[in-house]
Amino acid sequence: MKFTMTVDMDNAAFHDAHPFYELSDILTTQAEWFRDSFYNGYDARAMERTVRDYNGNKVGTIKVEQET
């Protein structure tokens, strides 16, 4: 299985004095989503997910895929 996450930090949400606050919020949100979906029975072994900043703008993607 392969997990890939891409985040474009050339976005207004990251132009704060501390851009890693936004990145840590995104990582926390995504980690919680994966944890909750696992416990709710969601099969995340093959999926693609949009990553959004606090303003709701698309800033990246997550892709989980089976390696062949």
C-alpha positions in Angstrom: 0.0 0.0 0.0 1.2 3.5 -0.8 0.2 6.8 0.9 0.9 10.1 -0.8 0.0 13.5 0.4 0.7 16.7 -1.5 0.1 20.2 0.0 0.7 23.4 -2.0 1.8 26.0 0.5 1.7 28.9 -2.0 -1.7 29.8 -0.7 -2.9 32.8 1.3 -3.6 30.5 4.3 0.1 29.8 4.6 1.3 33.5 4.3 0.8 34.0 8.0 3.7 34.7 10.3 3.7 31.0 11.2 2.7 29.0 8.1 3.2 25.7 9.9 0.1 26.4 12.0 -2.0 25.9 8.9 0.0 22.8 7.9 -0.4 21.3 11.4 -4.2 21.9 11.3 -4.4 20.2 7.9 -2.4 17.2 9.1 -4.4 16.9 12.3 -7.7 17.1 10.4 -6.6 14.4 7.9 -5.3 12.1 10.6 -8.6 12.4 12.5 -10.5 11.7 9.3 -8.5 8.5 8.7 -8.8 7.4 12.3 -12.6 8.0 12.4 -13.2 6.4 9.0 -11.2 3.3 10.1 -13.4 2.9 13.2 -16.5 3.5 11.2 -15.6 0.6 8.8 -14.5 2.7 5.8 -12.1 0.9 3.6 -9.4 3.4 2.8 -7.0 1.0 1.0 -7.7 2.6 -2.4 -8.9 6.2 -2.4 -8.2 9.8 -3.3 -9.1 12.7 -1.1 -9.0 16.5 -1.6 -7.1 18.5 1.1 -8.5 21.9 1.9 -7.3 24.8 4.0 -9.3 26.6 6.8 -10.9 28.8 4.1 -12.1 25.7 2.2 -9.7 26.2 -0.7 -8.2 23.1 -2.3 -4.5 23.0 -1.4 -3.6 19.4 -2.2 -4.6 15.7 -2.4 -4.2 12.5 -0.5 -3.9 9.3 -2.5 -3.9 5.8 -1.0 -3.3 3.0 -3.5 -2.5 -0.7 -3.6 0.9 -1.5 -5.0 0.8 -4.1 -7.7 
